[in-house]
Amino acid sequence: MRKALAASLSLLVVASALGPAAPRAFAQSVTATAGAPVVVGPSAIAGAAAGQSGTSPLGALSLASSLVPIRTLTAAPVVRARATAGEKPLTLTPLANAGNELARGVDPSLSLNALFQASRLAAPAAEPDLPFQEGRGSEPLQKDGGGEYLRFDSGVPSPGGPENRDNPFRRGVEWVKNLPQEAKVGATIAIVVVSLLGGFYHHAAALNQFWQKSKSASEVALIDEARAKGDAPTLATIAKTAHDRGDRMQTRIADAEKNKAKRVENGTHDTVKEGKRYLAFDRVVETRAELNGNAVTADPGKRIGVTAPQRWRETIAANEAEAKQTGFEGRLALILRNMSGEITAEETRAGELQQHVDRFGEVSPTLFGGAMKAQHEKGKADLEEFRKNEIGVERGMLTGANAAMRGRVSDRLYAEREDFKTHRDHGDRLSESYDRNVAPALASAREVDSELGSMISHRQSEAAMLALASLHTSDIETYTDSDGKTHTRTVDNSGPYRLMAATQASAAQAAAQRANAALARLRPQLSALQNDATIKSESLTNLLPHGAGVEVHGGHGVVFDVFLPPLFSLFSGLSNASSGEHARTQFAPILSSLDRVASTVAQRRDGERRWVDQRIDQDLSEQMAKAVAALQPEKQ
């Protein structure tokens, strides 16, 4: 199919580039379907598609979309014909030159080796042609006004001379030949496009027919029926049958590839390519049966996830109530650990099943997918249902129950252990300070820096447009007056450049305004940081931005400027890139200071969180060990 696509695109490019010769050149490449006559020669066009609807090419286009998979044919005035009749593709083979050149003596504008090569590229795997038989499937070459041509009737002898010039093929050819040049090129392109779509359609039809004849196609209908009935045993049987059949085919494919054989060793001696298709079919059947069986059964031995979500919910609720009452979390912790392991196994299996569905999608038609596309969509829907209704639900239950359990353990340790209380309080203070004061100030500072960068970029673009405008204020233009005399004049073409410069200037002003707004938010945020108790207790005040305008009033906070008044004035007067770069340079120390403070606070906060989490993990491990010991029978 990729080769057919490449050939069709090659024809499109060549036909478009040939100019007036394009329609005639394209006529060198024709397609045929069994039972439909084909006129081959310099005046033929698009094989059997030409002229089927009388004198309009629209009929040819509609016919092209219904052609069976074909082999592209190339004809020359001196050519012999070989054909396979019946349902197999028809072939016209130029015999004048084994090097893929058309026979000599052809009009140079029509002897397109490129078209011939394209037709060779589009050809499917070679099939043996029947020997040429005089009087069967061919007629002698005859002369007509448009050049030599051959009438071919798929093995049925029929007259093919000048007396048949009024047949639909000839009328279609003449219709195209009489079109204006622009219309000829358009008709050629349209024929290529529709032929390409026709190729996709029939490729898809062949794949779907291959699928419908497989055992897998009959099994998927049983899957939908069993799911509707809640018939888990049938679904399990289908899944196992498809799995075993797929494993056998996978082994045969591996053996064939190892031995460099073209066919697999099975009863029908399928090609390796066909074997891989069958394997993809079996895997998608296995996937759908397994997922649908998982959805309708609660039997742990027949489920992907072993324990159903509802059973998990009931178990967690019962053990959570016991833990709250007794303060012992060991049994609940064991249950949640097992649940986590089961979710991991479910996600792993879902990934494997996803590969099966994806592989089936790869062997399915991209366009005109039909029944195969429907099965691909059903496979994806089954997987999505499993991920949402089982993995997602269980993951949510695990997250909630685990957080609540760890919270209870943390509160107990906070009440029992002074060291735990100290570390948790310290971490909480750092977290609160970061979220309330540090993060907002850092965000504002980064916004100021970003908008200054944007302003600089727009000012640079404005300067470039103004420079171009100055180069086009006095352009020399040549024109012809009404008497046919040529003159020159000076014109001002700077308008478009000045307009673009004005647009960039407006964008620069908007960026400067946004920088000013962020700076206005930053000033009180910096003041809040200077007064933050945690920042002071952590000895981080010295890392904050400082300026000459800092004043302390009786220990009641800080009033300071920190370069802000100069920056405000600069931001309001950023008339060029240089002034913006100067402002950004002056602002850089403020941003750098805030980055250091934020990084330090975050590191200390995360360190305390790790310490607390480690103590909680240690306590839960000890409780789980006690729970395991309690479940073991007492030693005699």
C-alpha positions as CSV (number, residue, x, y, z in Angstrom):
1,M,0.0,0.0,0.0
2,R,2.9,2.3,0.7
3,K,4.3,1.6,-2.7
4,A,1.0,2.4,-4.4
5,L,0.8,5.7,-2.4
6,A,4.4,6.6,-3.6
7,A,3.6,5.7,-7.2
8,S,0.4,7.8,-7.2
9,L,2.2,10.8,-5.7
10,S,4.9,10.4,-8.3
11,L,2.3,10.5,-11.1
12,L,0.8,13.6,-9.5
13,V,4.1,15.4,-9.4
14,V,5.2,14.4,-12.9
15,A,1.8,15.2,-14.4
16,S,1.7,18.6,-12.8
17,A,5.2,19.5,-14.0
18,L,4.8,18.4,-17.6
19,G,2.6,21.4,-18.6
20,P,0.7,20.9,-21.9
21,A,1.9,17.3,-22.2
22,A,0.7,16.3,-18.8
23,P,-2.7,14.7,-19.8
24,R,-1.1,12.9,-22.7
25,A,1.7,11.7,-20.6
26,F,-0.5,10.5,-17.8
27,A,-2.5,8.6,-20.4
28,Q,0.6,6.4,-20.7
29,S,-0.2,4.8,-17.3
30,V,-3.5,3.0,-17.2
31,T,-5.4,0.7,-14.9
32,A,-7.6,-2.2,-15.7
33,T,-10.2,-4.4,-14.0
34,A,-11.4,-7.7,-15.3
35,G,-14.2,-7.4,-17.8
36,A,-13.7,-3.8,-18.6
37,P,-12.0,-2.8,-21.9
38,V,-8.9,-0.6,-21.7
39,V,-7.6,1.6,-24.5
40,V,-3.8,1.8,-24.2
41,G,-1.8,4.3,-26.2
42,P,-0.8,7.9,-26.5
43,S,-4.5,9.0,-26.4
44,A,-5.6,6.7,-23.6
45,I,-6.3,8.0,-20.1
46,A,-6.6,6.4,-16.7
47,G,-7.4,3.0,-18.0
48,A,-11.0,1.8,-17.6
49,A,-11.9,4.9,-15.7
50,A,-11.8,7.1,-18.8
51,G,-15.2,8.0,-20.3
52,Q,-17.4,5.6,-18.5
53,S,-20.1,8.3,-18.0
54,G,-20.3,9.5,-21.5
55,T,-18.4,12.8,-22.3
56,S,-17.8,13.9,-18.7
57,P,-14.7,13.0,-16.6
58,L,-16.8,13.0,-13.5
59,G,-18.0,9.5,-14.4
60,A,-14.4,8.4,-14.8
61,L,-13.6,9.6,-11.3
62,S,-16.5,7.7,-9.8
63,L,-15.5,4.6,-11.6
64,A,-11.9,5.0,-10.5
65,S,-12.9,4.7,-6.9
66,S,-14.5,1.3,-7.5
67,L,-11.6,-0.4,-9.2
68,V,-10.3,-3.6,-7.8
69,P,-6.6,-3.7,-6.7
70,I,-4.7,-3.5,-9.9
71,R,-1.3,-3.3,-11.4
72,T,-0.3,-0.1,-13.2
73,L,0.2,-0.7,-16.9
74,T,2.4,1.1,-19.3
75,A,2.0,0.8,-23.1
76,A,4.0,1.7,-26.1
77,P,3.1,1.7,-29.9
78,V,5.1,-1.5,-30.3
79,V,4.1,-3.8,-27.5
80,R,3.0,-7.3,-27.0
81,A,0.3,-8.2,-24.4
82,R,0.3,-10.9,-21.8
83,A,-2.7,-11.3,-19.5
84,T,-4.1,-13.3,-16.7
85,A,-7.9,-13.6,-17.0
86,G,-10.6,-14.2,-14.4
87,E,-10.3,-12.4,-11.1
88,K,-6.6,-11.9,-11.1
89,P,-5.0,-8.6,-12.1
90,L,-4.5,-7.9,-15.8
91,T,-1.0,-7.0,-17.0
92,L,0.3,-5.3,-20.1
93,T,4.1,-5.7,-20.3
94,P,6.3,-3.7,-22.6
95,L,8.8,-6.1,-24.0
96,A,11.0,-3.8,-26.1
97,N,13.6,-3.3,-23.4
98,A,14.5,-5.3,-20.3
99,G,15.9,-2.2,-18.7
100,N,12.4,-0.7,-18.1
101,E,12.6,1.7,-21.1
102,L,9.6,2.1,-23.4
103,A,9.9,0.9,-27.0
104,R,11.9,3.1,-29.3
105,G,10.1,5.3,-31.8
106,V,7.6,6.7,-29.3
107,D,7.0,10.5,-29.2
108,P,9.6,11.9,-26.7
109,S,6.8,13.8,-24.9
110,L,5.1,10.5,-24.3
111,S,8.1,8.2,-23.4
112,L,8.2,8.9,-19.7
113,N,10.6,6.6,-18.0
114,A,9.6,8.2,-14.7
115,L,6.0,7.2,-15.2
116,F,7.1,3.7,-16.1
117,Q,9.3,3.5,-13.0
118,A,6.3,4.7,-10.9
119,S,4.1,2.0,-12.4
120,R,6.8,-0.6,-11.5
121,L,6.9,0.7,-7.9
122,A,3.1,0.4,-7.6
123,A,3.0,-3.2,-8.8
124,P,2.2,-5.8,-6.2
125,A,4.2,-9.0,-5.7
126,A,4.8,-10.6,-9.1
127,E,2.4,-13.3,-10.2
128,P,3.1,-15.6,-13.1
129,D,1.5,-14.3,-16.3
130,L,-0.2,-16.6,-18.8
131,P,1.6,-17.0,-22.1
132,F,0.5,-14.7,-24.8
133,Q,-2.2,-16.3,-27.0
134,E,-3.0,-14.7,-30.3
135,G,-6.7,-13.9,-30.6
136,R,-7.4,-14.4,-26.9
137,G,-7.4,-11.3,-24.8
138,S,-5.8,-9.2,-27.5
139,E,-6.1,-7.7,-30.9
140,P,-3.5,-6.6,-33.3
141,L,-2.3,-3.0,-32.9
142,Q,-4.3,-0.7,-35.2
143,K,-3.8,2.9,-36.3
144,D,-6.2,5.7,-35.5
145,G,-6.1,9.4,-35.5
146,G,-4.7,9.6,-32.0
147,G,-1.9,7.1,-32.5
148,E,-1.5,3.3,-32.1
149,Y,-3.6,1.7,-29.4
150,L,-4.5,-1.7,-28.2
151,R,-8.0,-2.8,-27.1
152,F,-7.9,-5.3,-24.3
153,D,-11.0,-7.1,-23.1
154,S,-9.8,-9.4,-20.2
155,G,-9.5,-12.5,-22.3
156,V,-12.7,-12.0,-24.3
157,P,-11.9,-11.3,-28.0
158,S,-13.6,-8.2,-29.3
159,P,-13.1,-5.8,-32.2
160,G,-10.7,-3.0,-31.6
161,G,-10.3,-0.7,-34.5
162,P,-11.2,2.7,-35.8
163,E,-14.8,1.6,-36.1
164,N,-15.1,1.8,-32.3
165,R,-14.0,5.4,-31.9
166,D,-17.5,6.3,-30.5
167,N,-17.1,4.0,-27.6
168,P,-17.2,5.7,-24.1
169,F,-13.4,5.4,-23.7
170,R,-12.7,7.3,-26.9
171,R,-15.3,10.0,-26.0
172,G,-13.7,10.4,-22.6
173,V,-10.3,10.8,-24.1
174,E,-11.4,13.3,-26.6
175,W,-13.3,15.2,-23.9
176,V,-10.1,15.7,-21.9
177,K,-8.0,16.4,-25.0
178,N,-10.3,19.3,-25.9
179,L,-10.2,20.9,-22.4
180,P,-8.3,24.1,-21.8
181,Q,-4.8,23.6,-20.5
182,E,-5.7,24.5,-16.9
183,A,-8.6,22.1,-16.9
184,K,-6.4,19.3,-18.2
185,V,-3.9,19.6,-15.4
186,G,-6.8,19.8,-12.9
187,A,-8.4,16.7,-14.4
188,T,-5.1,14.8,-14.2
189,I,-4.6,15.8,-10.6
190,A,-8.2,14.8,-9.7
191,I,-7.8,11.4,-11.4
192,V,-4.6,10.7,-9.4
193,V,-6.3,11.8,-6.1
194,V,-9.4,9.7,-6.7
195,S,-7.3,6.8,-7.9
196,L,-5.3,7.0,-4.7
197,L,-8.5,7.0,-2.6
198,G,-9.7,4.1,-4.6
199,G,-6.5,2.2,-3.8
200,F,-7.0,2.9,-0.1
201,Y,-10.6,1.7,-0.4
202,H,-9.7,-1.6,-2.0
203,H,-6.7,-2.2,0.2
204,A,-9.1,-1.7,3.2
205,A,-11.7,-4.0,1.6
206,A,-9.1,-6.7,1.1
207,L,-7.9,-6.5,4.7
208,N,-11.5,-6.6,6.0
209,Q,-12.2,-9.6,3.8
210,F,-9.1,-11.3,5.2
211,W,-10.4,-10.5,8.7
212,Q,-13.9,-11.7,8.1
213,K,-12.6,-15.1,6.9
214,S,-10.5,-15.6,10.1
215,K,-11.6,-17.6,13.2
216,S,-11.1,-14.5,15.2
217,A,-13.8,-12.6,13.4
218,S,-16.4,-15.2,14.4
219,E,-15.2,-15.2,18.0
220,V,-15.6,-11.5,18.6
221,A,-19.3,-11.8,18.0
222,L,-19.5,-14.4,20.8
223,I,-17.6,-12.0,23.1
224,D,-20.2,-9.3,22.8
225,E,-23.0,-11.8,23.3
226,A,-21.4,-13.4,26.3
227,R,-20.7,-9.9,27.9
228,A,-24.4,-9.0,27.5
229,K,-25.4,-12.2,29.2
230,G,-22.7,-12.0,31.9
231,D,-21.4,-15.4,30.7
232,A,-17.9,-15.4,32.3
233,P,-17.1,-19.1,31.5
234,T,-17.6,-18.5,27.8
235,L,-15.4,-15.5,27.9
236,A,-12.7,-17.4,29.7
237,T,-12.9,-20.2,27.1
238,I,-12.6,-17.7,24.2
239,A,-9.7,-15.9,25.8
240,K,-7.8,-19.2,26.4
241,T,-8.5,-20.5,22.9
242,A,-7.3,-17.3,21.2
243,H,-4.3,-17.1,23.5
244,D,-3.2,-20.7,22.7
245,R,-3.8,-20.2,19.0
246,G,-1.7,-17.0,19.1
247,D,1.1,-18.7,20.9
248,R,1.3,-21.4,18.3
249,M,1.4,-18.9,15.4
250,Q,4.0,-16.8,17.2
251,T,6.2,-19.9,17.5
252,R,5.7,-20.7,13.8
253,I,6.6,-17.1,12.8
254,A,9.7,-17.3,14.9
255,D,10.7,-20.5,13.3
256,A,10.1,-19.2,9.8
257,E,12.1,-16.0,10.4
258,K,14.9,-18.1,11.9
259,N,15.0,-20.3,8.8
260,K,14.5,-17.3,6.5
261,A,11.4,-19.0,5.1
262,K,8.6,-17.1,3.4
263,R,5.8,-19.2,4.8
264,V,4.9,-20.6,8.2
265,E,4.5,-24.3,8.8
266,N,0.7,-24.6,9.3
267,G,-2.1,-26.4,7.5
268,T,-2.6,-23.5,5.0
269,H,1.0,-22.5,4.6
270,D,0.3,-18.9,5.2
271,T,3.0,-16.3,4.4
272,V,4.9,-14.8,7.3
273,K,3.0,-11.5,6.7
274,E,-0.3,-13.3,6.9
275,G,0.8,-15.2,10.0
276,K,1.5,-11.9,11.7
277,R,-1.9,-10.7,10.8
278,Y,-3.5,-13.8,12.3
279,L,-1.4,-13.3,15.4
280,A,-2.7,-9.7,15.8
281,F,-6.2,-11.0,15.3
282,D,-5.8,-13.7,18.0
283,R,-4.3,-11.2,20.5
284,V,-7.1,-8.7,20.1
285,V,-9.7,-11.5,20.7
286,E,-7.8,-12.6,23.7
287,T,-7.6,-9.1,25.0
288,R,-11.3,-8.4,24.6
289,A,-12.4,-11.7,26.0
290,E,-10.1,-11.3,29.1
291,L,-11.2,-7.7,29.8
292,N,-14.9,-8.4,29.4
293,G,-14.6,-11.6,31.5
294,N,-12.9,-9.5,34.2
295,A,-15.8,-7.1,34.1
296,V,-18.5,-9.7,34.7
297,T,-17.0,-12.0,37.2
298,A,-16.0,-11.7,40.9
299,D,-14.1,-15.0,40.9
300,P,-10.6,-14.1,42.0
301,G,-9.1,-16.9,39.9
302,K,-10.6,-15.6,36.7
303,R,-10.0,-11.9,37.1
304,I,-7.0,-9.8,36.0
305,G,-7.3,-7.8,39.2
306,V,-8.1,-10.8,41.4
307,T,-10.1,-8.8,44.0
308,A,-13.0,-6.8,42.7
309,P,-13.2,-3.1,43.6
310,Q,-16.3,-3.6,45.7
311,R,-14.6,-6.3,47.7
312,W,-11.7,-3.9,48.3
313,R,-14.0,-1.2,49.5
314,E,-15.7,-3.5,52.0
315,T,-12.4,-4.8,53.3
316,I,-10.9,-1.4,53.8
317,A,-13.9,0.0,55.5
318,A,-14.0,-2.8,58.1
319,N,-10.3,-2.7,58.9
320,E,-10.3,1.1,59.0
321,A,-13.1,1.1,61.6
322,E,-11.1,-1.4,63.7
323,A,-7.9,0.8,63.4
324,K,-9.7,3.9,64.6
325,Q,-11.1,2.0,67.5
326,T,-8.0,0.2,68.7
327,G,-5.2,2.5,67.4
328,F,-3.6,-0.5,65.8
329,E,-3.0,0.0,62.0
330,G,-1.0,-3.2,61.3
331,R,-3.8,-5.2,59.6
332,L,-5.0,-2.2,57.5
333,A,-1.4,-1.5,56.5
334,L,-1.0,-5.1,55.3
335,I,-4.2,-4.9,53.3
336,L,-3.2,-1.6,51.6
337,R,0.2,-3.0,50.8
338,N,-1.4,-6.0,49.1
339,M,-3.7,-3.7,47.3
340,S,-0.8,-1.6,46.0
341,G,0.8,-4.7,44.6
342,E,-2.3,-5.8,42.9
343,I,-2.8,-2.4,41.3
344,T,0.8,-2.6,40.0
345,A,0.1,-6.0,38.5
346,E,-3.1,-4.7,36.9
347,E,-1.3,-1.8,35.3
348,T,1.4,-4.1,34.0
349,R,-1.2,-6.4,32.4
350,A,-3.1,-3.4,31.0
351,G,0.1,-2.3,29.3
352,E,0.5,-5.8,27.7
353,L,-3.1,-5.7,26.5
354,Q,-2.6,-2.2,25.2
355,Q,0.2,-3.5,23.0
356,H,-2.2,-6.2,21.6
357,V,-4.8,-3.5,20.7
358,D,-2.2,-1.2,19.2
359,R,-0.8,-4.1,17.0
360,F,-4.3,-4.8,15.8
361,G,-4.6,-1.2,14.9
362,E,-1.4,-1.3,12.9
363,V,-2.7,-4.1,10.7
364,S,-6.1,-2.5,10.3
365,P,-6.8,-0.1,7.4
366,T,-6.1,3.6,8.1
367,L,-9.0,4.6,5.9
368,F,-12.3,2.8,5.2
369,G,-11.6,0.7,8.3
370,G,-14.9,-1.2,8.3
371,A,-15.2,-4.1,10.6
372,M,-11.6,-4.1,11.6
373,K,-11.8,-0.5,12.7
374,A,-14.9,-1.3,14.8
375,Q,-13.0,-4.1,16.6
376,H,-10.0,-1.8,17.2
377,E,-12.3,0.8,18.8
378,K,-14.0,-1.8,20.9
379,G,-10.6,-3.0,22.1
380,K,-9.7,0.5,23.1
381,A,-13.0,1.0,24.9
382,D,-12.6,-2.3,26.8
383,L,-9.2,-1.1,28.0
384,E,-10.4,2.3,29.0
385,E,-13.3,0.7,31.0
386,F,-10.8,-1.5,32.8
387,R,-8.4,1.4,33.6
388,K,-11.2,3.7,34.7
389,N,-13.6,1.3,36.6
390,E,-11.0,-0.9,38.2
391,I,-7.5,0.5,38.3
392,G,-8.7,4.1,38.7
393,V,-11.3,3.2,41.4
394,E,-8.8,1.1,43.3
395,R,-6.1,3.7,43.1
396,G,-8.4,6.3,44.5
397,M,-9.4,4.1,47.4
398,L,-5.7,3.3,48.1
399,T,-4.6,6.9,48.1
400,G,-7.4,8.0,50.4
401,A,-7.1,5.2,52.9
402,N,-3.3,5.4,53.0
403,A,-3.3,9.1,53.6
404,A,-5.8,8.8,56.4
405,M,-3.9,5.9,58.0
406,R,-0.6,7.8,57.9
407,G,-2.3,10.9,59.3
408,R,-3.5,8.9,62.3
409,V,0.0,7.4,62.9
410,S,1.5,10.9,62.6
411,D,-0.9,12.3,65.2
412,R,-0.1,9.5,67.6
413,L,3.6,9.9,67.2
414,Y,3.2,13.7,67.6
415,A,1.6,13.1,71.0
416,E,4.0,10.5,72.1
417,R,7.4,11.7,70.9
418,E,9.0,15.1,71.5
419,D,11.5,14.7,68.6
420,F,8.7,13.9,66.2
421,K,6.7,16.9,67.4
422,T,9.7,19.2,66.9
423,H,10.4,18.1,63.4
424,R,6.8,18.1,62.2
425,D,6.2,21.6,63.6
426,H,9.4,22.9,62.0
427,G,8.4,21.4,58.7
428,D,4.9,22.9,59.0
429,R,6.2,26.4,59.7
430,L,8.5,26.2,56.7
431,S,5.7,25.0,54.5
432,E,3.4,27.7,55.6
433,S,6.0,30.4,55.1
434,Y,6.9,29.1,51.6
435,D,3.2,28.9,50.5
436,R,2.1,32.2,52.1
437,N,5.1,34.6,51.4
438,V,8.0,33.1,49.5
439,A,6.3,31.5,46.5
440,P,4.1,34.6,45.7
441,A,7.1,36.9,45.8
442,L,9.2,34.6,43.7
443,A,6.3,34.3,41.1
444,S,6.0,38.1,40.9
445,A,9.7,38.6,40.4
446,R,9.9,36.0,37.7
447,E,6.9,37.7,35.9
448,V,8.8,41.0,36.1
449,D,11.9,39.4,34.5
450,S,9.8,37.6,31.8
451,E,7.9,40.7,30.8
452,L,11.1,42.8,30.6
453,G,12.5,40.1,28.3
454,S,9.4,40.3,26.2
455,M,9.6,44.1,26.1
456,I,13.2,44.0,24.9
457,S,12.4,41.5,22.1
458,H,9.5,43.7,20.9
459,R,11.7,46.9,21.0
460,Q,14.4,45.1,19.0
461,S,11.8,44.1,16.4
462,E,10.5,47.6,16.3
463,A,14.0,48.9,15.6
464,A,14.5,46.4,12.8
465,M,11.2,47.4,11.1
466,L,12.1,51.1,11.4
467,A,15.5,50.4,9.8
468,L,13.7,48.6,6.9
469,A,11.3,51.5,6.6
470,S,14.2,54.0,6.2
471,L,15.5,51.9,3.3
472,H,12.2,52.0,1.4
473,T,11.3,55.7,1.7
474,S,12.6,56.5,-1.8
475,D,12.2,53.4,-3.9
476,I,12.6,53.7,-7.7
477,E,9.6,52.4,-9.6
478,T,9.3,51.9,-13.4
479,Y,6.0,52.4,-15.1
480,T,4.6,52.7,-18.6
481,D,2.3,55.6,-19.5
482,S,-0.7,55.5,-21.9
483,D,1.6,56.2,-24.9
484,G,3.6,53.1,-24.1
485,K,6.7,55.1,-22.9
486,T,8.6,53.9,-19.9
487,H,9.4,56.2,-17.0
488,T,10.7,56.0,-13.5
489,R,9.5,57.7,-10.3
490,T,10.3,57.7,-6.6
491,V,7.8,56.1,-4.3
492,D,7.6,55.7,-0.5
493,N,7.1,52.0,0.3
494,S,7.9,52.4,4.0
495,G,4.3,52.2,5.1
496,P,4.0,48.5,5.8
497,Y,7.3,48.5,7.7
498,R,6.2,51.5,9.8
499,L,2.9,49.7,10.5
500,M,4.8,46.6,11.8
501,A,7.1,48.8,13.8
502,A,4.0,50.4,15.4
503,T,2.6,47.0,16.2
504,Q,5.9,46.0,17.9
505,A,6.0,49.3,19.8
506,S,2.5,48.7,21.1
507,A,3.4,45.2,22.2
508,A,6.5,46.5,24.0
509,Q,4.4,49.1,25.9
510,A,2.0,46.4,27.0
511,A,4.8,44.2,28.2
512,A,6.3,47.1,30.2
513,Q,2.9,47.8,31.7
514,R,2.6,44.1,32.8
515,A,6.1,44.3,34.3
516,N,5.1,47.4,36.2
517,A,2.0,45.6,37.5
518,A,4.0,42.7,38.7
519,L,6.5,45.0,40.3
520,A,3.7,46.8,42.2
521,R,2.6,43.4,43.6
522,L,6.2,42.6,44.5
523,R,6.8,45.6,46.8
524,P,4.4,44.6,49.6
525,Q,5.4,40.9,49.1
526,L,9.0,41.8,49.8
527,S,7.9,43.7,52.9
528,A,5.9,40.7,54.1
529,L,9.0,38.5,53.6
530,Q,11.1,40.9,55.7
531,N,8.6,40.6,58.5
532,D,8.0,36.8,58.2
533,A,8.8,35.2,61.6
534,T,10.0,31.9,60.0
535,I,12.3,33.7,57.6
536,K,13.8,35.6,60.6
537,S,14.1,32.4,62.8
538,E,15.8,30.6,59.9
539,S,18.3,33.5,59.6
540,L,17.3,34.1,56.0
541,T,16.6,37.8,56.2
542,N,20.1,38.6,55.1
543,L,19.4,36.7,51.8
544,L,16.5,39.0,50.9
545,P,17.0,42.0,48.6
546,H,18.4,45.1,50.4
547,G,18.9,48.7,49.3
548,A,20.1,52.0,50.6
549,G,16.5,53.1,51.5
550,V,16.1,50.5,54.3
551,E,14.9,52.0,57.6
552,V,14.0,50.3,60.9
553,H,11.4,52.0,63.1
554,G,11.6,50.8,66.7
555,G,11.6,47.1,65.8
556,H,8.1,47.4,64.3
557,G,8.9,46.1,60.8
558,V,10.8,47.4,57.9
559,V,10.2,50.2,55.4
560,F,12.5,50.0,52.4
561,D,12.9,50.8,48.8
562,V,15.1,48.0,47.5
563,F,15.8,49.6,44.1
564,L,12.0,49.9,43.5
565,P,11.6,53.6,42.9
566,P,14.4,53.7,40.3
567,L,12.9,50.6,38.6
568,F,9.4,52.1,38.6
569,S,10.7,55.1,36.7
570,L,12.7,52.9,34.3
571,F,9.7,50.7,33.6
572,S,7.5,53.6,32.7
573,G,10.0,55.0,30.3
574,L,11.2,51.9,28.5
575,S,11.4,53.5,25.0
576,N,14.0,51.2,23.5
577,A,15.7,47.8,24.0
578,S,18.7,49.4,25.6
579,S,16.6,50.9,28.4
580,G,14.9,47.6,28.9
581,E,18.1,45.7,29.2
582,H,19.3,48.2,31.7
583,A,16.2,47.8,33.8
584,R,16.5,44.0,33.6
585,T,20.1,44.1,34.7
586,Q,19.2,46.2,37.7
587,F,16.3,43.9,38.6
588,A,18.5,40.7,38.3
589,P,19.8,40.9,42.0
590,I,16.3,41.0,43.3
591,L,15.3,37.9,41.4
592,S,18.5,36.1,42.3
593,S,18.0,36.8,46.0
594,L,14.4,35.5,46.0
595,D,15.6,32.4,44.2
596,R,18.1,31.7,46.9
597,V,15.6,32.2,49.7
598,A,13.0,30.0,48.0
599,S,15.5,27.3,47.4
600,T,16.7,27.3,51.0
601,V,13.2,27.2,52.5
602,A,12.1,24.4,50.2
603,Q,15.2,22.3,51.0
604,R,14.7,22.6,54.7
605,R,11.0,22.0,54.4
606,D,11.5,18.8,52.3
607,G,14.2,17.6,54.7
608,E,11.7,17.8,57.6
609,R,9.1,16.0,55.6
610,R,11.4,13.1,54.8
611,W,12.3,12.8,58.5
612,V,8.7,12.6,59.5
613,D,7.8,10.2,56.7
614,Q,10.6,7.9,57.7
615,R,9.4,7.7,61.3
616,I,5.8,7.0,60.1
617,D,7.1,4.2,57.7
618,Q,9.1,2.7,60.6
619,D,6.1,2.7,62.9
620,L,3.9,1.1,60.3
621,S,6.5,-1.6,59.5
622,E,6.6,-2.6,63.2
623,Q,2.8,-2.7,63.3
624,M,2.6,-4.9,60.1
625,A,5.2,-7.3,61.6
626,K,2.9,-7.6,64.7
627,A,-0.1,-8.2,62.5
628,V,1.7,-11.0,60.5
629,A,2.8,-12.6,63.8
630,A,-0.7,-12.6,65.1
631,L,-2.0,-14.4,62.0
632,Q,0.5,-17.2,62.4
633,P,-0.5,-20.2,64.5
634,E,1.1,-20.4,67.9
635,K,4.1,-22.6,68.2
636,Q,3.4,-25.7,70.3
